[in-house]
Amino acid sequence: MDFNVRKLASDAGIFFSRAVQFTEEKLGQAEKTELDTHFESLLTRADCTRNWTEKIYRQTEVLLQPNPGSRIEEYLYEKLDRKVPPRATNGEILGQFMLEAAKEFGAGTPYGSTLIKVGDCQRRLGGAERDFLQTSSISFLTPLRNFLEGDWRTISKERRLLENRRLDLDACKARLKKAKAAETRAAAAPDFQETRPRNYVLSASASALWHEELNKAEHELRVAQTEFDRQAEVTRLLVEGISSTHVNHLRCLCEFVEAQTVYYNQCHKYMQELQRELGRRCPDSLEVNSHGVGSPTDPSAVLPLNSPSPDTDALQIEEVQPPASGTRKAKVLYAYDAGDSSELSLQADELITVYTVPGMDSDWLIGERGNQKGKVPVTYLELLS
């Protein structure tokens, strides 16, 4: 390792001088070269772009992956240049749990068969979420991160270099101003009537030395001005490129919205299919039956109160006759309040007679209790042999 003490001391001296100069500028004790108004507005716009891009990037990360531990894990894998291991989404995990529960409860039971349907839907929702996360990461997060870690770092580096060039330029201006003042004082000092020639010679020599110092300061100022102008032009070109960055981010934003649209459309489609499989329809406005808040899969929570069920128009309860065979006893699992006159209210743990009729929704049965008769939901019953 080549350890150059002289260079280290020189760099430390330059750093200290610039720190003092910067402090004096802040206190108004030194002159400062100002950039033109357009350049300043470009720099302000660049800072604003970096600030909001970083905030949008961080919050999008939170939206796509709410778990901070998982985000840290993905970050470490990325820094180690290793592939992130596949991770199941929450929907896929929930769907797997439901399918395993259905095996335990029995696929032939109402609860078990419903768990299978809902679990399969949850797995498809989880798969759609996985596709959305991958698409959003590639089309939206990656370009934002590339800007912050690539283009913006280059801009920041050149801006720091421009600031150093400005400090050097201002230091040269101050040195030239000091040399001019000293030369003026030295030129006024010689006295041709001086009785002691030695004093006159010393004074003339000092004037010549300050004149030489003035020429040197002027040369350094020209060099510093050239370097400052060159660096200012480089930095200006970079910050002007922020406009093209906005165009690129706009395209990425549209792709992100498109990915969200596809994802939510898929979710809506899967849920509609699930509702059809469960024999339910989703009305424009939902009203919740206050008596059935605690009971699961309450049909009155899906259908508006006092509204006919899908097969009410085709089925008149008064005309339904029990078949000669095929009636079964059923135990009521949960209390149920009838939504309309075609349904039968139920009390928990009571026994009723149930049967089905052609053309009736598979999720409903005809229930009888004494001389009372009406439709009852299958999910509220335990069919007895």
C-alpha positions in Angstrom: 0.0 0.0 0.0 1.5 3.3 -1.1 1.0 5.7 1.8 1.9 9.2 0.7 2.0 11.4 3.8 2.6 14.6 1.7 -0.5 13.9 -0.4 -2.5 13.1 2.6 -1.5 16.4 4.3 -2.2 18.3 1.1 -5.7 16.8 0.8 -6.4 17.5 4.5 -5.3 21.2 4.0 -7.6 21.5 0.9 -10.5 20.0 2.9 -9.9 22.4 5.8 -9.7 25.4 3.5 -12.9 24.6 1.8 -14.7 24.0 5.0 -13.6 27.4 6.3 -14.6 29.0 3.0 -18.0 27.3 3.0 -18.6 28.5 6.6 -17.7 32.0 5.7 -20.1 31.9 2.8 -22.9 30.8 5.1 -22.1 33.6 7.5 -22.0 36.2 4.7 -18.3 36.9 5.2 -17.2 35.7 1.7 -18.4 36.1 -1.8 -20.1 33.2 -3.6 -20.4 32.6 -7.3 -24.1 32.2 -8.1 -25.5 29.9 -10.8 -28.0 31.2 -13.3 -31.7 31.0 -12.4 -32.5 28.3 -15.0 -29.7 26.1 -13.7 -30.9 26.5 -10.1 -34.4 25.6 -11.2 -33.0 22.4 -12.9 -31.2 21.4 -9.7 -34.3 22.0 -7.6 -36.3 19.9 -10.0 -33.7 17.1 -9.8 -33.8 17.2 -6.0 -37.6 17.0 -6.0 -37.5 14.1 -8.5 -35.1 12.2 -6.3 -37.0 12.9 -3.1 -40.4 11.7 -4.4 -39.0 8.8 -6.4 -37.5 7.5 -3.3 -40.7 7.9 -1.3 -42.8 6.2 -4.0 -40.3 3.4 -4.3 -40.3 2.7 -0.6 -44.1 2.8 -0.3 -44.5 0.6 -3.3 -42.2 -1.9 -1.7 -44.4 -1.8 1.4 -47.5 -2.3 -0.7 -46.1 -5.3 -2.6 -44.5 -6.9 0.5 -45.9 -5.6 3.8 -43.6 -7.9 5.8 -40.4 -6.0 6.7 -38.6 -9.2 7.4 -39.3 -10.6 4.0 -38.2 -7.3 2.4 -34.9 -7.4 4.3 -34.4 -11.0 3.2 -35.0 -10.1 -0.4 -32.6 -7.2 -0.1 -29.8 -9.4 1.3 -30.3 -12.0 -1.5 -30.1 -9.2 -4.1 -26.9 -7.8 -2.6 -25.4 -11.3 -2.5 -26.4 -11.8 -6.1 -28.4 -14.9 -5.3 -31.9 -15.9 -6.4 -34.6 -15.3 -3.9 -36.2 -18.7 -3.0 -39.8 -19.1 -4.0 -42.2 -18.1 -1.3 -45.9 -19.0 -1.1 -48.3 -16.1 -0.9 -50.8 -15.7 2.0 -53.7 -16.7 -0.3 -51.9 -19.9 -1.4 -51.2 -20.8 2.2 -54.8 -20.1 3.3 -56.1 -22.2 0.4 -53.8 -25.1 1.3 -55.0 -25.0 4.9 -58.6 -25.1 3.8 -58.0 -28.0 1.5 -56.3 -29.9 4.3 -59.1 -29.1 6.7 -61.6 -30.4 4.1 -59.9 -33.8 4.1 -60.2 -33.9 7.9 -63.9 -32.9 8.0 -64.8 -35.0 5.0 -65.2 -33.8 1.4 -68.8 -35.2 1.4 -70.0 -32.9 4.2 -71.5 -29.5 3.4 -68.7 -27.7 5.3 -66.0 -29.9 3.8 -67.2 -29.4 0.2 -67.4 -25.7 0.7 -63.9 -25.6 2.1 -62.7 -27.3 -1.0 -64.3 -24.7 -3.3 -63.2 -21.7 -1.2 -59.7 -23.1 -0.7 -59.2 -23.7 -4.5 -60.4 -20.1 -5.1 -57.9 -18.8 -2.5 -55.1 -20.7 -4.2 -56.0 -19.1 -7.5 -56.1 -15.7 -5.9 -52.7 -16.3 -4.4 -51.3 -17.3 -7.8 -52.7 -14.1 -9.3 -51.1 -12.1 -6.5 -47.7 -13.8 -7.2 -47.9 -12.9 -10.9 -48.9 -9.3 -10.0 -45.9 -9.0 -7.6 -43.5 -10.2 -10.2 -44.8 -8.0 -13.0 -44.9 -4.9 -10.7 -41.4 -5.5 -9.5 -40.0 -5.8 -13.0 -42.0 -3.1 -14.7 -42.1 -0.5 -11.9 -39.8 -1.0 -9.0 -36.7 -2.0 -11.0 -36.7 1.2 -13.1 -37.1 3.4 -10.0 -34.3 1.6 -8.2 -32.1 1.9 -11.3 -32.6 5.7 -11.3 -31.8 6.0 -7.6 -28.8 3.8 -7.7 -27.5 4.7 -11.1 -28.5 8.0 -12.7 -28.9 9.9 -9.4 -25.6 8.8 -8.0 -23.9 10.1 -11.2 -25.7 13.4 -10.9 -24.8 13.7 -7.2 -21.1 12.9 -7.9 -21.0 15.6 -10.7 -22.8 18.1 -8.4 -20.3 17.6 -5.6 -17.5 18.1 -8.2 -19.2 21.3 -9.4 -19.4 22.6 -5.8 -15.7 22.0 -5.4 -14.9 23.8 -8.6 -17.0 26.7 -7.5 -15.2 26.9 -4.2 -11.9 26.8 -6.0 -13.1 29.6 -8.3 -14.2 31.8 -5.4 -10.9 31.1 -3.7 -9.0 32.3 -6.8 -11.2 35.4 -7.0 -10.4 36.2 -3.3 -6.7 35.6 -3.9 -6.7 37.9 -7.0 -8.5 40.6 -5.0 -6.0 40.4 -2.2 -3.1 40.5 -4.7 -4.5 43.6 -6.4 -4.9 45.4 -3.1 -1.4 44.5 -1.9 0.1 45.6 -5.3 -1.7 48.9 -5.0 -0.3 49.5 -1.5 3.2 48.4 -2.6 3.2 50.7 -5.6 2.2 53.7 -3.5 4.9 53.0 -0.9 8.2 54.0 -2.7 9.4 57.5 -2.0 11.9 58.9 -4.5 12.9 61.6 -1.9 13.8 58.8 0.5 17.2 59.7 2.1 18.0 56.1 2.8 18.4 54.1 -0.5 18.0 50.8 1.3 14.4 51.4 2.2 13.6 52.5 -1.4 15.1 49.3 -2.8 13.2 47.1 -0.4 9.9 48.9 -1.2 10.5 48.5 -5.0 11.3 44.8 -4.6 8.0 44.2 -2.7 6.1 46.0 -5.5 7.7 43.7 -8.1 6.9 40.6 -6.0 3.2 41.5 -5.6 3.0 42.2 -9.4 4.3 38.7 -10.0 1.8 37.4 -7.5 -1.0 39.3 -9.3 -0.1 37.7 -12.6 -0.1 34.2 -11.0 -3.5 34.8 -9.4 -4.9 36.0 -12.7 -3.7 32.8 -14.4 -5.1 30.6 -11.7 -8.4 32.4 -11.9 -8.6 31.8 -15.7 -7.9 28.0 -15.1 -10.4 27.8 -12.3 -13.1 29.6 -14.4 -12.5 27.2 -17.3 -12.8 24.1 -15.1 -15.9 25.5 -13.4 -17.6 26.3 -16.7 -16.8 22.8 -18.1 -18.1 21.1 -15.0 -21.2 23.3 -14.9 -22.0 22.3 -18.5 -21.6 18.6 -17.7 -23.9 18.9 -14.7 -26.4 20.9 -16.6 -26.7 18.2 -19.3 -27.2 15.5 -16.6 -30.0 17.4 -14.8 -31.7 18.3 -18.0 -32.0 14.5 -18.5 -34.4 14.5 -15.6 -37.1 15.2 -18.3 -36.5 11.9 -20.0 -36.5 10.2 -16.6 -40.0 11.5 -16.0 -41.1 10.1 -19.4 -39.6 6.7 -18.5 -41.2 6.7 -15.1 -44.6 7.7 -16.7 -44.4 4.6 -18.9 -43.5 2.4 -16.0 -46.4 3.9 -13.9 -48.9 3.0 -16.7 -47.5 -0.5 -16.8 -48.0 -0.7 -13.0 -51.6 0.4 -13.3 -52.1 -2.2 -16.1 -50.7 -4.9 -13.8 -53.1 -3.9 -11.0 -56.0 -3.8 -13.4 -55.3 -7.4 -14.6 -54.8 -8.6 -11.0 -58.0 -7.2 -9.7 -60.0 -8.3 -12.7 -58.7 -11.8 -12.1 -59.7 -11.6 -8.4 -63.1 -10.4 -9.4 -63.5 -13.2 -11.9 -62.4 -15.9 -9.4 -64.8 -14.6 -6.7 -67.7 -14.5 -9.2 -67.0 -18.1 -10.1 -66.9 -19.0 -6.4 -70.2 -17.4 -5.8 -71.8 -19.2 -8.7 -70.4 -22.5 -7.3 -71.8 -21.7 -3.9 -75.2 -20.8 -5.4 -75.1 -17.2 -4.3 -75.6 -14.0 -6.2 -74.2 -10.6 -5.3 -76.8 -7.8 -5.4 -76.1 -4.2 -5.8 -76.8 -3.4 -2.1 -76.3 -5.8 0.8 -78.3 -5.8 4.0 -77.2 -7.8 7.0 -79.6 -9.7 9.1 -78.9 -8.6 12.7 -80.1 -11.9 14.1 -77.6 -13.9 12.0 -74.4 -11.9 12.6 -72.7 -14.6 14.6 -73.7 -17.5 12.3 -71.5 -18.5 9.4 -72.6 -18.5 5.7 -75.9 -16.8 6.6 -77.9 -16.5 3.4 -79.6 -13.4 4.7 -76.2 -11.7 4.8 -75.8 -12.2 1.1 -79.4 -11.6 -0.1 -81.4 -8.5 0.9 -84.0 -9.1 3.5 -87.5 -9.8 2.3 -86.2 -10.4 -1.2 -87.1 -13.6 -3.1 -84.5 -16.3 -3.4 -83.4 -17.2 -7.0 -86.0 -19.9 -7.4 -88.9 -18.3 -5.6 -90.7 -17.4 -8.8 -90.4 -21.0 -10.1 -91.3 -22.7 -6.8 -94.5 -22.2 -4.7 -93.9 -23.6 -1.2 -97.7 -24.1 -0.6 -97.9 -26.4 -3.7 -94.9 -28.6 -2.8 -95.7 -32.1 -1.6 -93.2 -34.3 0.2 -92.1 -37.3 -2.0 -93.3 -40.8 -1.1 -89.7 -41.6 -0.2 -86.5 -39.6 0.2 -87.4 -37.6 3.3 -84.7 -37.4 6.0 -84.3 -36.1 9.5 -81.9 -33.2 10.1 -80.5 -31.6 13.1 -80.3 -27.7 13.1 -76.8 -26.5 13.8 -77.5 -22.8 14.1 -80.6 -20.6 14.6 -81.9 -19.1 11.4 -84.5 -16.3 10.9 -86.5 -16.7 7.7 -85.8 -14.0 5.1 -89.3 -14.1 3.6 -92.5 -16.1 3.7 -91.1 -18.9 1.5 -88.4 -19.8 4.2 -88.7 -21.6 7.5 -87.2 -20.2 10.7 -85.0 -22.6 12.6 -84.0 -23.0 16.2 -80.6 -24.5 17.1 -80.5 -28.2 18.0 -84.1 -28.9 16.9 -85.0 -31.8 14.6 -86.9 -31.3 11.4 -87.8 -33.3 8.3 -86.2 -32.3 5.0 -86.4 -33.3 1.4 -85.6 -31.8 -2.0 -87.8 -31.2 -5.1 -86.8 -31.0 -8.8 -85.5 -27.7 -10.0 -84.6 -26.5 -6.5 -81.2 -24.8 -5.7 -78.8 -27.5 -4.3 -77.9 -25.3 -1.4 -81.5 -25.3 -0.1 -83.9 -28.0 1.1 -87.6 -28.0 2.0 -88.0 -28.3 5.7 -91.1 -29.3 7.7 -91.9 -28.9 11.4 -95.4 -30.1 12.2 -97.7 -28.1 9.9 -95.0 -25.5 9.1 -93.1 -25.8 5.9 -90.5 -23.7 4.1 -87.0 -23.5 2.5 -84.0 -24.0 4.8 -80.3 -23.6 4.0 -78.2 -26.8 3.8 -75.3 -25.3 5.6 -77.4 -24.9 8.8 -78.2 -28.6 9.0 -76.6 -31.8 9.9 -78.3 -34.6 7.9 -79.1 -37.7 9.9 -79.2 -41.2 8.5 
